[in-house]
Each structure stands twice: as structure tokens, then as C-alpha cells.
Amino acid sequence: MTAARVSGADLRVRTLPPAAGERAVAVPGDKSISHRILLAAAAGDRPVRIVGLNPGSAVGVLVPALGALGCALERAGAAWLVRPPAGGLPREAAGVLDLGPSSAAARLLLGLLAGAGVRGVVTGDATLRSRPMDWVVDPLRELGADLRYLGEPGRLPVYTGGAPLHGGRVRMRVGSAQAGSAVMFAAFAARVPVEVELEVRSRDHTERLLEALGVGVHHTGMRVRMDGLPPNLPGEYHLPGDPSAAAFLAAAHVLRGGRGTLRLPGVGTNPTRMGFFEVLRACGVPVREEKRRQVHGEPVSTLVVGPCSGSLRPFTVSDPGRLHAMIDEVPLAAALAASLPGRSRIGAAGELVFKETNRLVTTRDMLRAFGARVEVEGDAIVVQGGGPLAAGAVPSFGDHRIAMAAAVLASSLPGETTVLGGACFSTSFPGFDRALSAL
């Protein structure tokens, strides 16, 4: 068992003897889909009840921003009711739209504002203002959007001038799903056709959501074409569990020895998000899906992990598509590698430089604090596993993925580890400490 508790801004993890048998642990709603359904509902023409919205602060920053656009959002237990403004989004936002540290919220909102012709200013905290926005701004300008940098070029704050968007074709120059999705949300809000040529096949929640809402979405190779049809929002929308959150619990189960079986019910199993579970399978961990079904265009299953028997193998990730299917779990995969015998390598990971932290560097430094042998080689993280690891004080760098990866690794080590600043896990997984203890 593992005892995990918050102490001030830190997360303390203490390992107890493992328990056998079967465990079932629930995970919060999908963070990526939460952003998208909130924005779609805000631009709709009817109230939508959203069940299972991710409760983390990365999603919560959208609530006041949408309120400044005339939307009414009411929380009732596990559900949110979103009422769009009568007559559509306003011509001008009521104040500056501050998205805190959430790049997904900021980039997707920029697309929505550009498409809806709303005049406003999008900004964020110091971390977000240091992250690139030209991935989104440049293609939106190609479609006619009036977007202006109010500070450093390529960075927030950005002013949206309300110019009408025309249809057309744009080619994305990065693999980030946020960039392509921003363009799609702009076309969705403007009701114009657009063709987006993707750099790499990354998470496709936007395409699945819009298609489920009745928008014509067509795939040809690496191109996605939208017809500009008006949406048909449901009165109620149910979110699947977040596969990224599930990955951290699955890894903790495996690192604790994998005795018994871990069941993770109601998890979204979109293939563009299942890269970490493919890594587990490559290492020799049994992973299967039960109770498969489709919910609003997204595949959902109960994930069953373990039991594990025998020694596990190191792994290599080199394909960009596979990397993007686990891009949020790279720190976790590196933590797993530190406990495996042999050399593991995670390549094609250059976009990690632009996450909440430079995750190539912060993943390396977090693991080195445990005593792991880790190097950054270009756009790759290389881990020589199997060496001695020790509990202690470990940095999180204020990054929720680094903090949770550290806690998961700590759960397999004797003694107590303090993840400094580790309470930031609430960005995406409130209750992570309790879920880790429930294993």
C-alpha cells in the first residue's frame, strides 16, 4: 500500500507493504475533452449539461473566461450546466481573458474568438506568456483572422480584432493537437469550411467531438476537412475518464510489483491517447479492455492492468505518432524506465520543451534526484535503468506531470519521499493523492 498526503505545497509519499487481490479506482473526466466541450457549448444555441467535467484548475480557468463572454455556468454536483448567450457570442469580451497556466485553454479559446469575430485580449500567467502562440496565430491569420501580439512577438497577450474568417486550407508546422484544434474551432465558430493538413497524427478529440455534433468532418491521409455545417449540440454530454490520469495509477500498480489486478472503469481509450499503455504492453505488462462502448464518438472501456509475472523489459519510443499518443506521460514513462533493467529511450520528444516546463530537462532532473541515470540527448530522454534508487526530497518544478511521475516512482521505494511543490497535481487530477493511496 501507499500513503500519499498533501503537506502545504508538498506531496509526501510513504510506502507500506503491497496488497494483493483486485482494486478498482476511478479517474476524473478527460481534461482535453473538457476544454473542447466547454468551448463548443459556449458557441452553441442551447444549454448543455456536462457530466464528469475534469475538476482540475487547468479546466477551471475557462469558467471565468466564458463568463466574460456572456455564458452562464452553473455547477450541480458532478455536472455543469452551460448556457450560451442569447443571440450568440458577443462582439466584445467583458474584460481581459486570463487563462492562467493553461496553454490548451488559451490556444483553443484564441481559435474560438477568431472564428466568432469577438474582440478581446487573451493572456495568462508568466509561464504561459513564455510559451509559443505563433503555432496558432499564423494559420489563423492565413484564414483572415485579425490577431495582434501586445507584447513579445509569438507570445501572449494576443488581441483578437474581430475580423471575419474565411474558409481555406492551412498546413500545420507542429504536431501539437492544440494548434490544429484551434483552427478547427475557429472554422466551427465561423461556420466556414476549412482543410487542415497535419504535421503528425496526434490526439483527435476535436474531430471526434465536432463530428458527433453533426459537423461534416472528413479524413484523407494527414488532412482533415470540415464542411462548415452548423452543430447540433446534445442536451447532455458525458465525459470519459482521462487516460492520462489512468496511466499514472497503472504505472504505480506495476511499479509496486503488479500483484493482483487493477481495474480502471470508464476510461477513454482513444487510440491517439493510448501510447503509455502500449509501452506497458511492450514491457510485458498485461493490459486489456473490457466493456467497450462509444460515447459521443469516443471509445470508452474498463482498463484492466496486471497481474504482472516475471521481469519486465526496457522499451524504445522513436515514432512521432507513438510519442504524441503518450506526450503527457513521457515523464511517467521515464520514471518507469528507471526501475526497469537495461536502457530505455524516448525520442521524437522535442515538443516537451514547450510544456508547463521544459520536460526534457525537468524529467531528467527529477529522476536524478532519486539516483537514476538519465540523459537528454537532443530530442530524446535516455534512461539506464536497474540501478539503485532512493527516497528523499525530489523537485516537481511546479509541473503537475512531473509531480505525479515522482509520486508514482516514490510509491515503489522504501521510506518517505517529499515531492517538493507536488500539490500541483490538482492542475489535472484533484484527488490524485487519495487515488494513489487507494491502490
MOZIWO-V314450 format. One record per backbone hydrogen bond with DSSP energy under -1.0 kcal/mol. CO is the residue of the C=O (numbers start at 1). NH is the residue of the N-H. Records with the same first field share a line. If there is no record, write none. Layout:
CO = NH ; NH
//
This chain:
1 = 16
3 = 14
5 = 12
7 = 10
9 = 423
10 = 7
11 = 419
12 = 5
13 = 417
14 = 3
21 = 261
23 = 263
28 = 242
30 = 34
31 = 35
32 = 36
33 = 37
34 = 38
35 = 39
36 = 40
37 = 41
38 = 42
39 = 43
41 = 44
48 = 82
49 = 237
50 = 80
51 = 239
56 = 60
57 = 61
59 = 62
60 = 63
62 = 66
63 = 67
64 = 68
66 = 71
67 = 70
68 = 94
72 = 83
74 = 81
76 = 79
78 = 52
79 = 76
80 = 50
81 = 74
82 = 48
83 = 72
85 = 88
91 = 119
93 = 95
97 = 123
99 = 102
100 = 125
102 = 106
103 = 107
104 = 108
105 = 109
106 = 110
107 = 111
108 = 112
109 = 113
110 = 114
111 = 115
112 = 116
113 = 118
119 = 93
120 = 160
121 = 97
122 = 158
123 = 99
125 = 129
127 = 130
128 = 131
133 = 136 ; 137
134 = 138
136 = 140
137 = 141
138 = 142
140 = 145
141 = 144
143 = 166
146 = 161
148 = 159
152 = 155
154 = 133
157 = 150
158 = 122
159 = 148
160 = 120
168 = 195
170 = 197
176 = 180
177 = 181
178 = 182
179 = 183
180 = 184
181 = 185
182 = 186
183 = 187
184 = 188
185 = 189
186 = 190
187 = 191 ; 192
194 = 226
195 = 170
196 = 224
197 = 172
200 = 202
204 = 208
205 = 209
206 = 210
207 = 211
208 = 212
209 = 213
210 = 215
211 = 214
213 = 232
216 = 227
218 = 225
220 = 223
222 = 198
223 = 220
224 = 196
225 = 218
226 = 194
235 = 49
237 = 51
240 = 30
241 = 268
242 = 246
243 = 247
244 = 248
245 = 249
246 = 250
247 = 251
248 = 252
249 = 253
250 = 254
251 = 255
252 = 256
253 = 258
254 = 257
258 = 308
261 = 23
262 = 305
263 = 25
264 = 303
266 = 241
267 = 301
270 = 273
274 = 278
275 = 279
276 = 280
277 = 281
278 = 282
279 = 283
280 = 285
281 = 284
283 = 313
286 = 306
288 = 304
290 = 302
293 = 300
295 = 298
298 = 295
299 = 269
300 = 293
301 = 267
302 = 290
303 = 264
304 = 288
305 = 262
315 = 345
317 = 347
319 = 323
320 = 324
321 = 325
323 = 326
325 = 275
326 = 329
329 = 333
330 = 334
331 = 335
332 = 336
333 = 337
334 = 338
336 = 339
337 = 340
338 = 386
342 = 385
344 = 383
345 = 317
346 = 381
349 = 352
350 = 353
351 = 354
352 = 355 ; 359
357 = 359
358 = 362
359 = 363
360 = 364
361 = 365
362 = 366
363 = 367
364 = 368
365 = 369
367 = 370 ; 372
368 = 371
370 = 390
373 = 384
375 = 382
377 = 380
379 = 349
380 = 377
381 = 346
382 = 375
383 = 344
392 = 418
394 = 420
396 = 399
399 = 403
400 = 404
401 = 405
402 = 406
403 = 407
404 = 408
405 = 409
406 = 410
407 = 411
409 = 412
410 = 413
415 = 15
417 = 13
418 = 394
419 = 11 ; 422
420 = 396
421 = 424
422 = 425
423 = 426
424 = 427
425 = 428 ; 429
426 = 57
427 = 58
429 = 432
431 = 435
432 = 436
433 = 437
434 = 438
//
